[in-house]
């Protein structure tokens, strides 16, 4: 809350409402949190987090802005110790630690997915019996929310949605699905929205023998959507693991409408990753903000639209740097409104990485992974940043982790693994990884060209680069250097890559 509003006075009431909206706490809790923040930042003189009596607290991102003239010595020590970037990084790490404590879990570590004492669960796509324009979206939202919350508890191994949703609209053979996904339990169900009413059914099945473990039907107002989702999560937790204790979430019809619009926009960009698809995502995201300006969903969508535009199309802003700045503003707003939403932190991590703020990107990715360990896309995107900074083995570990929770993982994971093995200078294995793709898209042919160049196979390198250049005419060595010199930071990595591009025939 403070980091999102640097230099502003934030009242005690505002902090209490933002941090503990559904829980009664005393002023002592706030005082203790401020003390913990100061201890984490080494702010012994209270110049970074400043107390303004009877007014609130102010976070001084530049400690020289502190108002107390008697704190000059402390200010100088703080300025020496913390740059603005270092300060923000410390704040993100503190948030990550707080999230880990809140959910009784540590920040993500590369531990094996399968464990004999950890139940494995697959949440199948819920059937949607609705007839409105949002048919297919809320039912997926129910299932996705359950996947995220169960995975976050760290007492269940939850299969990623990409794998569990592939059985949509297929005859259900419980034991076959259980064998293919390697799970102990399956949850299936349905959702129907009729006007302002919501009907959700759910049943938990033993994947080994197909027997029923639990079933229930919920008939509620549409505004109870998130409450119903939480009740299903708690029941599953009680049946197959340990109880989840926390306040019931805020839920109302406006918030559900915002979620529906965001999911519609997300579906458009997934279906058509183009400037036109990005424009549709923006339109739906603006509708989400209009429906509920106090929920994070529309701001997440807007952050992605500006980030995509900055990296690929440059249509919303003539200046890509300005588009990235707008993306950051929307992402920060999303985090402020949805601090426990992994998607908010995921897009902010992406924006940090595009801006060359690699330490901040990795710290933010750790927060996103802690909030949704079942999302393999976050793991693999974070692996890209690790590769940029030369932490190749860690990147490979995260890609393997993602493949473990998503048995039917998408092709682009093989593309990312090809890049990782190229960075490890194991170019034969990199080529094998790329050839595992069912279809190598044109954008991946540049990576393929680099791998062939690494192997000294110039004809194949030239052939692959020619495919890439059909969709990206005008690319050059100088353009690639300018594009990546802020982010491709592993020692010697960029020069090695550009030499391989020259070998493949890319003009200067």
Secondary structure, DSSP 4 states (H G I P E B T S, - for coil): --GGGTTSEE-HHHHHHHH-TTS---HHHHHHHHHHHHHHHT-TTSSSEEEETTTEEEE-SSGGG-S-GGGHHHHHHHHHH--HHHHHHHHHHHHHHHHHHHTT-PSP----S--TTSEEEEEPPPEE---STTTTTHHHHHHHHHHHHHHHTTSEEE--HHHHGGGTTS---HHHHHHHHT-SEEEEEEEEEETTEEEEEEEEEETTT--EEEEEEEEEEGGGHHHHHHHHHHHHHHHHS-----PPPP--HHHHHHHHHHHHHHHHHHH--SHHHHHHHHHHHHHHHHH-TTSSHHHHHHHHHHHHIIIII--S-SSHHHHHHHHHHHHHHHHHH-TT-HHHHHHHHHHHHHTT-HHHHHHHHHHHHHH-TT-HHHHHHHHHHHHHTT-HHHHHHHHHHHHHH-TT--THHHHHHHHHHHHTT-HHHHHHHHTTSSS--GGGHHHHHHHHHHTT-HHHHHHHHHHHHHHSTT--HHHHHHHHTTT--STTHHHHHHHHHHHHT---
